[in-house]
């Protein structure tokens, strides 16, 4: 499954996005059930929409030429592989993958198909195997940038699932890096898409993990829908009688994940070198058969795959086959293969396995690192799966969840067919019917008092006096009391007001109608004001037009009148007479200005003569002062020098 999140900042601005993956079903790469097909990318490439890919990957357009992709369904009527290939190719470019990385993705995908065609045979007189031909190995080695001889020497059972898984997880990391903007995050909207409950004729380790995930999510739904809902009523002081809906799945969950549960025993068996599927089965029976109602011994059924134990899940009883579970849980990867991949000339493949330097692969199925350091305990697939699942559940508990239930109408995937018993069974086991029951009996909608006051005050603003303090709870009570609704359909808690199903929707409709009325009234007033302004302008234009028309008509009436003709002839002469008059006025003004100028000139000369007399008097006074200074110094018996004089002696002195 996957968990897609869109992050927002404190102001609600889009900040970034990321994707988290859970339990990639990598076994689908090498095996598919009859009604399923492998991952879509294989069939998209073989759709021949991009012929250059066929040539580059050394493949054909026939899926039946490749064992890994032809074990189940080949085509899906509702999927256009050619169109999907172009969308995938465009998405790779949009998400910022380089041309080399894009080529490597296609090459490694093609190599996976070739790996499925590798064949081996037993050496004569030896217990070892040898390749049965090298043509397929040469193609796979070419696409992976490896030496064909070294590839065949390093492995006899290629770990192609590890290549596909690591490429997939690497692409997710690269996509998250491209979507990360480094902006601050505060809120997010997430969509969790997890595979639904699976009950097949042959159920293996993958089905147990998927069904366990659904058990945890269903328990989360039950706890949120039934337990937390009723605890909220008690906490808020709402009168409520607790109802036990019988939807607790703790017994099955503990059977799988508790100490000495199924996963715990599986991980313990993986630690013992001599452990087998039989020893694992015996431990399960010794620990749980007859002690847990959810663990049962399956009944042999004709025509069905062998089952080793049965679990009673919330969606039904599932028979599980434990063949190969120890190997799947350990998910080993040969160190020789790792070293070979690290030397690949395809840089992307070498990068995928670069974290294995000096390490031995210890599982990590679905993890991002997946390796272990020498001397440390390896992490099994089930342990990593539970760790990621616990992180997911912790993340979900911190949110305000909304649930979307997908109902399968029939088991044959036939359009338009409805199996009523199957649909009813899903509605019951998924808790939908009980959810409807508690919603109808309880108060599924609730709003904080402050939010209710702010949002619905518009319904009756007079109920809350303006400028007068009133706490939000009292204001909400007065507001609801003044509105024409069924007053038995809501309850007041300590911090929130609770509503029966449908009442909050009714309030929203009333609010929309009220806002529409207010907006319509405001629009009407605005339109009236604008039209009155336009009307005044129209009246002014009308009066102006009347005035112009009156004058034009008057002119047309007197245009041919003899006196008017005489006026037209005299009018130019009137202009010349006016010009002569203006000229005479200008001459008169010129003479006046000339006389004023002469007077000003005479006055200026008079002032200049007075200035000369004043300058002469000034000089005489200076000489007198100098003479007085000299006499004063002589009377004191001092020699008179030029420097001692207050004023320097003149030639006259």
Residue pairs with C-beta under 8 A, 6 or more apart in sequence:
1 21
1 22
1 23
1 192
1 193
1 194
1 195
1 213
2 19
2 20
2 21
2 22
2 192
2 193
3 19
3 20
3 21
3 22
3 190
3 191
3 192
3 193
3 392
3 395
4 17
4 18
4 19
4 190
4 191
4 193
5 17
5 18
5 19
5 20
5 188
5 189
5 190
5 191
6 14
6 17
6 188
6 189
6 190
7 14
7 15
7 16
7 17
7 18
7 185
7 187
7 188
8 14
8 15
8 185
8 186
8 187
8 188
8 189
9 15
9 183
9 184
9 185
9 186
9 187
10 184
10 186
12 187
13 183
15 181
15 183
15 184
15 185
16 179
16 180
16 181
16 182
16 183
16 185
17 179
18 176
18 179
18 180
19 172
19 175
19 176
20 392
21 168
21 169
21 172
21 366
22 194
22 213
22 366
22 385
22 388
22 389
22 392
23 206
23 209
23 210
23 213
23 365
23 366
23 385
23 388
24 165
24 168
24 169
24 365
24 366
25 195
25 206
26 161
26 162
26 164
26 165
26 365
26 366
27 161
27 204
27 206
27 328
28 36
28 38
28 39
29 38
29 39
29 68
29 112
29 160
29 161
29 164
30 68
30 116
30 160
30 161
31 71
32 38
32 71
32 72
32 73
33 72
33 200
33 202
34 71
34 72
34 73
35 72
35 73
35 413
36 72
36 73
37 43
37 69
37 72
37 73
37 74
37 76
38 68
38 69
38 71
38 72
39 164
40 79
40 81
40 84
41 88
41 109
42 63
42 66
42 68
42 69
42 109
42 112
42 113
43 63
43 69
43 74
43 75
43 81
44 81
44 82
44 84
44 85
44 88
45 53
45 54
45 57
45 59
45 85
45 106
45 109
45 110
46 54
46 59
46 60
46 61
46 62
46 63
46 81
47 61
47 81
47 82
47 85
48 54
48 61
48 82
49 81
49 82
49 83
49 85
49 86
50 85
50 89
53 106
53 110
54 60
54 61
56 103
56 106
56 107
56 110
57 106
57 107
57 109
57 110
57 113
57 143
58 110
58 114
58 139
58 142
58 143
59 65
59 66
59 110
59 113
59 114
63 69
63 70
63 74
64 70
64 74
65 117
66 113
66 114
66 116
66 117
67 116
67 117
68 112
68 113
68 115
68 116
68 160
69 113
69 116
75 81
92 102
92 105
93 102
95 174
95 175
95 178
96 174
96 178
97 105
97 171
97 174
100 347
100 348
101 174
101 348
104 346
104 347
104 348
104 349
105 167
105 171
105 348
107 143
107 144
107 346
108 143
108 144
108 163
108 164
108 167
108 346
108 348
108 349
109 164
109 167
110 143
111 140
111 143
111 144
111 160
111 163
112 160
112 163
112 164
114 136
114 139
114 140
114 143
115 140
115 158
115 160
116 160
117 136
118 131
118 136
118 137
118 140
118 158
119 131
119 132
119 133
119 136
120 129
120 130
120 131
120 132
120 156
121 129
121 130
121 131
121 132
122 128
122 129
122 130
123 129
123 130
128 156
129 156
131 137
131 152
134 148
134 152
137 148
137 151
137 152
138 148
140 146
140 151
140 158
141 147
141 148
141 151
142 148
143 346
144 151
144 341
144 344
144 346
144 349
145 344
145 345
145 346
145 349
146 340
146 341
146 343
146 344
146 345
150 340
151 340
154 334
154 336
154 337
154 339
154 340
155 334
155 336
155 337
155 340
158 337
159 333
159 334
159 337
162 331
162 333
162 361
163 341
163 349
163 352
165 365
165 366
166 352
166 353
166 370
167 348
167 352
169 367
169 368
170 348
170 351
170 352
173 368
190 395
190 399
192 392
192 396
194 210
194 213
194 214
194 217
195 210
195 213
196 214
196 406
196 408
197 210
197 211
197 214
197 313
197 315
197 316
198 207
198 210
198 211
199 207
199 315
199 316
199 318
200 207
201 304
201 305
202 305
202 321
203 307
203 318
203 319
203 320
203 321
204 320
204 321
204 322
204 323
204 324
204 325
204 328
205 322
205 324
205 325
205 328
205 329
205 381
206 328
207 318
207 320
208 256
208 262
208 311
208 320
209 382
209 385
211 311
211 313
211 315
211 318
212 253
212 256
212 257
212 389
213 389
214 313
214 315
215 249
215 252
215 253
215 256
215 313
215 314
216 253
216 389
216 393
218 249
218 314
218 430
218 431
219 248
219 249
219 250
219 253
220 393
220 396
220 397
220 401
221 403
221 430
221 431
222 245
222 247
222 248
222 249
222 431
224 401
225 403
225 431
225 434
225 435
225 438
226 243
226 245
226 247
226 431
226 434
226 438
229 438
229 442
229 444
230 240
230 242
230 243
230 438
230 442
232 446
233 240
233 442
233 443
233 498
234 240
234 242
235 494
236 493
236 494
236 495
236 496
236 498
237 493
237 494
238 443
238 491
238 493
238 498
239 491
240 442
243 438
243 441
245 431
245 434
245 437
245 438
247 314
247 431
247 434
249 314
251 292
251 293
251 294
252 294
252 311
252 312
252 313
252 314
254 261
255 261
255 262
255 288
255 292
255 294
255 295
255 311
256 262
256 263
256 311
257 263
257 264
257 386
258 264
260 287
262 284
262 288
263 382
263 383
263 386
265 280
265 283
265 284
265 287
266 280
266 325
266 326
266 329
266 380
266 382
267 329
267 380
267 382
267 383
268 283
269 275
269 279
269 280
269 283
269 326
270 326
270 329
270 330
270 380
272 279
275 326
276 326
277 308
277 322
277 323
277 324
277 325
277 326
280 322
280 325
280 326
281 308
281 309
281 322
284 295
284 309
284 322
285 297
285 309
288 295
289 295
289 296
289 297
289 309
293 312
294 311
294 312
294 313
295 309
295 310
295 311
295 312
296 309
296 310
296 311
296 312
296 317
297 309
297 310
298 307
298 308
298 309
298 310
298 319
301 307
304 319
305 321
306 321
307 319
307 320
307 321
308 320
308 321
308 322
309 319
309 320
309 322
310 317
310 318
310 319
310 320
311 317
311 318
311 320
314 429
315 426
315 429
315 430
316 425
316 429
328 365
328 381
329 363
329 380
329 381
329 382
330 362
330 363
330 378
330 380
330 381
331 361
331 362
331 363
331 364
331 365
331 380
331 381
332 361
332 362
332 363
333 356
333 361
334 361
335 356
335 360
335 361
338 353
338 356
338 361
341 349
341 350
341 352
341 353
342 350
342 353
342 354
342 356
342 357
343 350
344 350
355 369
355 370
355 371
356 371
358 373
358 374
359 371
359 372
359 373
359 374
360 371
360 372
360 374
360 378
361 370
361 371
361 372
361 378
362 370
362 371
362 372
362 377
362 378
362 379
362 380
363 370
363 378
363 379
363 380
363 381
363 383
363 384
364 370
364 371
364 379
364 381
364 384
365 381
365 384
365 385
366 381
366 384
366 385
366 388
367 379
367 384
367 388
372 378
372 379
405 430
405 432
407 423
407 426
407 427
408 422
408 423
408 426
409 417
409 418
409 419
409 422
409 423
410 417
410 418
410 419
410 422
411 419
411 422
426 432
427 433
438 444
439 501
440 501
443 490
443 491
443 498
443 499
443 500
444 499
444 500
444 501
445 498
445 499
445 500
445 501
445 503
445 504
446 493
446 496
446 497
446 498
446 499
447 455
447 496
447 497
447 499
447 504
448 472
448 495
448 496
449 471
449 472
449 473
449 475
449 476
449 495
449 496
449 497
450 472
452 472
452 476
452 479
452 497
453 464
453 472
453 475
453 476
453 479
455 511
456 479
456 507
456 511
457 464
457 475
457 479
458 511
458 514
458 515
458 518
459 479
459 483
459 507
459 510
459 511
459 514
460 479
460 482
460 483
463 475
463 478
463 479
463 481
463 482
464 470
464 475
464 478
464 479
470 478
473 492
476 492
476 497
477 492
480 487
480 490
480 497
481 487
483 507
483 510
485 503
485 506
485 507
486 503
489 499
489 500
489 502
489 503
490 497
490 498
490 499
490 500
490 503
491 497
491 498
492 498
499 507
558 564
622 647
623 650
623 652
623 653
625 646
625 647
626 645
626 646
626 647
626 648
626 649
626 650
626 653
627 653
629 645
629 646
629 647
630 640
630 645
630 649
630 653
633 640
633 644
633 645
634 640
638 644
642 648
642 649
